[in-house]
Amino acid sequence: MPQKALHQLISTPGGKLLRGRQLAPRLLLHLLFWCVAAAFLLYFFGHYTDNYRYTSIFVCLLMPIAIGTTYLINYFLIPTYLLQKRYLRFAWYFIFALIISIWGEMLVVMWALIVLADYQYSNMAPLTADIFFLGVALYFVVLFSTSVKLLQYWYQGQQHISELRSKQLESALKLREAELQLLKGQIHPHFLFNTLNNLYGLALEKSGLMPDAILRLSGLLDALLYRSQDQLVPLTTELKLIEDYVSLEKLRFEDRLQLEWQVQGPVDAYAIAPFLLFPFIENAFKHGFSENTGQLELQVEARVDKGQLCFKASNSVVPAAVPANASPAGGIGLQNVQRRLELQYPQKHRLHIQQRATSYQVELLLSLETLNTEAYAS
């Protein structure tokens, strides 16, 4: 909760009541601790003496010193200097606090000697007159409470770190999802633009193949509108999308396109991210065939074996259309699918792109997830 909102909440009557309810158990816990500490000091200094009145008064005078030293260290020095890594100042102020507390102890001892023991050292309780045991008893209480407080600070710090890590992970997941949706959004307009160009060419030619092309495009749009936002789709759906797209492009290239299509293995048993394989085929038509006026070759192979997909796409290219310094990942579509693979299949894929003078080949090895048949029954 933001600091301003928290302050406003506490300032309201309900907030004050909430603050009071939270403060009461803490006060009770502190009171209980100091009662236990007083009982310990009474038991400690009560050894070797029957003068319980003297011991009780001495402990009552000693308690403010123990309480003051403890709260000064726990609630001022530690959070202000130690937790802020201002170690030198913490050391100086800590030593100063100890000197003040020792000076207070000496005042209590002198007062007890004068008032309670009537200047008679023998009338004092033995342990109250010994500086060593006096320091051991007092600073045992102080150090014990400080240790508990440091443990509490450490636990709160670990909780804070855990919350920060959780928020960081949540933010990273949201960023990952947003980036993935952006990459999908870049693929879809790219695909539609190329396909509409094909239809425009058929329309100019007044081809009788136009109705069939529109029918196939409607199937592609159906997959785009109703499946593109899914995390996973059946592998058969993705392969059918590619097959429809190739058939649509083949209407434009007619007999110039020689197609080899092979599908092997239990492809109907696995699922894949939607539009993941599609850019490989789209890239072949956009970059491989766009400048080629001769014979075109496209080989597509999808083989599934023990949950591992081996997808290969190879297409012919015009040698003159391939620059000497061309990147083997040409095209926005392939760059996006590489990024999608990194986001959706980290450590579960291997992509190899080989560009030669007369051919362009993409090979993808991908670990698939088993298809949830109930999710796609409808």
N, C-alpha and C positions, 0 to 999 in steps of 0.2 A: 504494500500500500504506500503511495507517495507520502512524503513527510507532511505536506500541506493538508492532505485529506485526513491523515492521522490526527493532526493537531485539531482540525475542525471537529472530528469525531469525539475527541476527548473533551473539547470545549462545551459540547452539548450536555444537557442533564443526563441523558442516557449514557454518554461517554464517561462522565464523571462517576456515575454509578459503576460502570464497567471497570474503570480504573481503581475504584475503591475495592471492588471485589477481587481484583488481581493483587492489590497491595496488601490486603488483610492476611492472606496465607503466608506471604513473604515475611511480614512483621512477626507473625506467630512463629515461623520457623527460626527467625533470628533470635527471638526471645527464648525459644526452647534451647537453642545452641548456647546462649550465654548463661542460661540456668545450669546447663550441664557443665560448662566451663567453670562456673562459680563452685559447683559441687566438687569438681576435680581439684580446684585450688584449696578448698576447705579440707578435703581429704589429704592432700599433699602436705599442707602446712600444719595439719592437726597431728602429725606424727610427733611422738616424744613430748607431748604436752597435754594437760587436761584443761587448760584455760581456753575453753571454746569461745568465750566472749571476746578474748583478745584476738583469736584467729579469725572470727567472723568479722570483727571490725576491720582488721588488717586486710582481709580479702575484699571487703566492700570498698576500701580506699584504693586497692590495687586494680579493681575491675575497670574504672574509667580509663586508666592508662592502657590496659589491654584492649579495651573497646576502641579508644581513640587511635592507637597505633594500627590496629587491624583495619579499620575503615579508611584511614589515611592511605595505607598501602594498597588495599584492595580496590578502592573506588576512586582514587585519585592518581597515585603514582603508577600503578600498573596500566590502566587504560590511557593515561595521558602521555606517558613516556615509554614504558616497556613495550606495549603493543604497537606503539608508533615507531619503534626501533630507534628511539632516542636513548641509547643505552648509557651514555656517559652521564647525562642529566639524571637519569633514573638512579644510577649508582650514588651520585652525590646526594640527592634528596633522600634516598633510602638510608644512607649513613647518617644524615642529619636527623631523620625521624628516629633512628635507633638511639642517637645521643640524647634527644629530647626525652624519649621514654625512659632511658636509664637515669636521667636527671630526675624525672618524676618518681621513679622507684626510690631513689635516695631520699627524696623529700618524704615519701611515705614511711621509710625506715626511720628517719630522724623523728618524724611526728610520733611514730609508735614508741620509740625509745623515750621520748620526753613525756608524752601524755599517758600512754598505756602502761609503760614499764617504769615510770617514775624515775627516770635516769639510771635505772638498774638493768645492766645488760643481762644479768641472770634471770630477770623477770620476763624477758622476751622469749617467744617460741623459738626453739633452736633453729629451725629451717628458715625462719623469717630474718634471722640475723646473719645468715650465711649468704654472701653476695652471689656465690656460684649457684646454689640451689634456687635462690630467688630468680636469677636470670633464666635458669633451665625451665622452671615452672611457667614463668610469664611468656617466654618466647616459644615454648612448646605450643601454647594456645594460639599465639599469633601465627606461627609458621604452619600449624595444622589448618587454621582457617584460610590462610593464604594459599596453601596447596589445594584446598577444596575449590577456592575461587579460580585459581589458575586452570584447574581441571574443567571447571565450568566454562571459562573463556575458550579453552581448547575445543570443547564439545560444541559450543556455539559457532566457533570458527569452522569446524568441520561441517556442521549443518549448513552454514552459509556457502561454503565451497561446493557442497553437494547441490544446493539449490541453484547456484550459478552454473554448475555443469549441466544440470537438468534444463535450465533455461537456454543455455548455449546449444545443447543438443536439440531442443525443441525449435529454436530459431534456425539451426542448420537444416533440420528436416523440412521446415516451412520454406526456406530458401531453395532447398533442393527440389521440392515440389513445384515451386514457382518457376524455377529455371527449366524444369522438365516440361511444364506446360508451355513455356515460351518457345522451347525447341520444337514442340509439336505444332505450335502455331506458325512457326517459320516453315515447317515442312508442308503443311496443308495448302496455303496459298501458292506455294511454289508448284505443287502438283497440279492444282486447279489451273494455274496460268498456262502450263505446258499443254494440258489436255484441251483447254478452250482454244488454244492456238491450232491444235489438230482439227477440232471441229470447224473452226473458221476456214481452214484450208479445204475441208470437204464441202462446206457450204458454197465457197467460191466456185468449186468445180461442179456444183449441183449434182453431187454423186448420189446414186441410189442407196449407197451404204450409210447415208446419214441417219435413218431411223435406227438401224442396228447400233450405230455408234452412240446415239443418245440413250438407248436402252442400257448399253454397257456402262455408260457414264452414270446413269441413275443408280446402278448397283454400286458403283464406287462411292457415290455421294452418300448412299445409305450407310455404307461402312464408315465413312468419314463422320457423319453426323451422330450415329448411334453407338459406335464402337471406339472412336478415337480417344474418348475420355476415360475408358476403362483402363485399369492397371494391367490386365492381362486379357487376351482373347485366344480362342482356340488356334493352334498352329494351322489347321486346315483353312480357317477363315483368312489368315494372312496370305497363305499360298493361293487361295481362290482370288483374293484381291490382286495379286501379282498376275495371275493368269488372265483375269479380265482386262487388266491394264495392257498386257502384251497383246491380247487380241484386239484391243482398241487401236493400239499403235500399228498393228499389222494391217489394219484396214487402210492405213495411210501409205505404208510402204509396199503393200501387196506382195508380189512374188519376189521382190528384191530381198526380203527378209527370210533367212533360213533359221528356223528355231529348233533347238533340241531341249526338251523338257523332261526331266527325270525326278520322280519322287519315290523314295524308298524308306521303308521302316514304318513303325506305328505312329504316323504323324497325328492321328486323331486322338492320341492319348496324352498329348502335352499342350501347354499353353505358352504364349509368348507376348511380349509387349506389342501393342498395335502399331502398325506402320513402321516397324523396325527394319524389316527386310525390303520394304518397298523402295526406299531411296537408292538401293544398289541397282535396281532395274531401271528406275527413272534416270539415273545418271548415265546408263548405257545409251539410252535414246537421246538424251539431251547433249552429251559431250562426245559420244562415240559415233552416232549416226547422223547428227545434224548437218555435218559438212561432207558426208559421204554420199556420192551419187552412184556408186557401184553396188556390188553385191554386199549384203550385210549378214553377219553371223552373230547369233546369240545362243549361248549354252547356259542353261540354268539347271542346277542339281541341288536337291534338298534330301539329305539322308539323316535319319534318326537312328541312333544305336545307343541303348542303355542310358537314355535321358540326355544324350549329347547330340546336338544338331550340327551337322556339317553342311553349310550353305555355300555354294560356289556360283558365281556369275561371271561369265567371260564374254566379251564382245569385241568385235573387230573395230579398228580405228583407221583413219587416213593418216599415213606417216607424216605428211606435210602439216597436219593439224596438231601434231604433238610437239610443242617446243622442247628444246634440249634441256632447259632448266625447269620443266613443268613439275609441279608438286604431285606426288602420287595419290593425294587425297582430294583431287579436284572436285569443285562443286560445293555449293552451300549445303545441299542435301547430305553429302557424305560427311562433311564436317559436323553437321548436327547429329547424325546417327552415331558418329564416334563419341560425341559428348554424351548422348543418351546411353550408350553402352557403359560409359564410365559411371554414370549416375545410377542406372538400374541394375547393371550386372557387374559390380566391382569384383575383381578377382575371379570372375566366372565366364570370361570371354577371351578370345584371341582373334584379332582381326589382322589379316595380311592382304595388302594391296600391291599388286605387281603390274607395272606399266612397261610395255614393250613398244617397239616401233609400230607394230601392226595389230596389237591386241592389248586389252585392258582386263585384268582379272582380279576379282575380289573373292577372298575366302574367309568365312566366319565360322569359328568354332564356339558354340554357345551351350552352356548348361541350362537345360529347360526345367520348368516346374511341371509337376503332374497336373493334368487338367481336372478341375472340379466340375464333374458332369452335372451336378445339381444346379450350379450357378448358371449354366448355359442351356438348361433343359428347355427354357421358354424360347 
